[in-house]
């Protein structure tokens, strides 16, 4: 009989201990208020993993098209994908210099991809254009968020 009571007691204590405390700064309403200060990358660190823009960029990179007739475009697109991933990692880590470096590399790759896409068929060009526009739009949204003044 004692074993059953101890088992039930352990079960109750174990189920109560398995609940996780949410320590996210996004859900914390008692954050300190800043007036007209620019957001620091560290405030964005936890937000990037839940950000819709970052999630869409990741999905776009995973499904980025490959073009059988244009190997140079595929190589430059692969380079661009790596720099975008570096950008997202730098933002998540709060590394401002790494973020800026990755953005410059992205811009270089983006321009090269724009010049190489002239050799594509109209259908492939349209598909590539949709991907590039959505990626650039999401990166701009992240950058706008990072540079928006905080007025809490």
N, C-alpha and C positions, 0 to 999 in steps of 0.2 A: 504494500500500500504506500510506503514511503517513497519507493522508486517512482510510482505513478505521479505522486504529488511533486516530487523534484523534477520529473520530466515535464510536467505541465508548467511549472514555474520557470524552468529554463526556456521552454518554448515561448512563453509570454515575454520574458526578458530579451530573448533573441530577436523576436519580431519587433519589439520597440527599438532596439539598438540598430536595426537595419535601415531605419529612415535616415535620409541624408539631409544635412543642413545646407541650404542654398546660400552660398557666400558671394554670389555674383554682385558686382558693383552696379549693374544695370537695374537690379531690383531693389537696391538699397535706397530708400527715400530720404535718408538722413545724411546724404552726401553734402559736403561743404559747397557753398555757392561761390562761383567765380563771376566777376562782372567784367564783361567785354574782354575776356582772355581767350586766346586762341587755343584750341584743343591740342593737347600733347598726344604724341603717339601712344604713350602708356595708358591713356584713358580709352584708347581704341583697342587695346590688346585683347580683352575678352570679347569685345563686340565683334571683331572680325570673324570669329568662328561661328557666330550666329547671324552674320550679315547676309542679306539676300543678294547683294551685289557680288560679294565674294563667292557665294555659293553658285551663282549663275556663271561667273567666270570659270570656276572649277569645272562645272558641267560642260561649258563650251570647249574648254581645253581638252577634256576627255573625249569629246566627239568631233574634234577639229578634223576637217576633211583632208584627205591626201589626194594628190593629183598625179595620175600615172604618167602623164606625158611631160611633166615639169619637175625634174628632180631638184633643180636649184631653188625653186619655190618651196618645195617640201623641206629642204634643209633650212632655209631661212625661216619658214614657219615653225620648225622645231626649235630653232634658236629663240624665236619670239616667245614661244610657249614657256621655255625655261626661264626667260627673263620675267615673264608675268608671274610665274610661280615664285621666283626670287622676290618679286615685289610683294606678293601676299605674305610670304614668310617674314620679310623685313617689317611690314606693317604690324603683323601679329607679335613680333618680338619687340616692337618699339624701337627699332633701329632706323633712325631718321636718315643717316648717311647711306645705309644700304638701300633704303626705299628710294632715295633720290638717284642713286647710281642705277638701280634697276629700272626706274622710269626713263632715264636717259638711254639706256640700252634698248628698252622697249620702243622708244621713239625711233631709234636708228633701224631696228628690225622692221618696224611698221612701215617706214619709208621704203625700205628695200622690197618688202612684200608688195607694196603699192606699185613699184616699178616693174616687178616681175609678173604681176597679174595681167599685164597687157597681152601676154601670149596665150591666155586662157580662152576657152570657148565662152560665148555669152552666158550659157547656163552655169558653168563652173565659176565664172567671174561673179555672177549674181549670188551664188551660194557663199563664196569667199567674202564678198562684200557684207552680207548679212552677219557673218561671224565677226568680222572686223569691227563693224559698227556697234554690235552688242558688247563686245569686249571693251572697246574704247569708251562707250557710254557708261558701263559699270565702273571702270577705273576712274572716270571723271566724277562719278557719284561718290566714290570712296574719297577721292581727293577733296571734293567740296565739303564732305562731312568733316574731314580732318582740319580744314581751314575755316570752318564756321565758328564765329565767336559764341561762347557759352554765356547765356543770360538766364541764370536760374534764380 
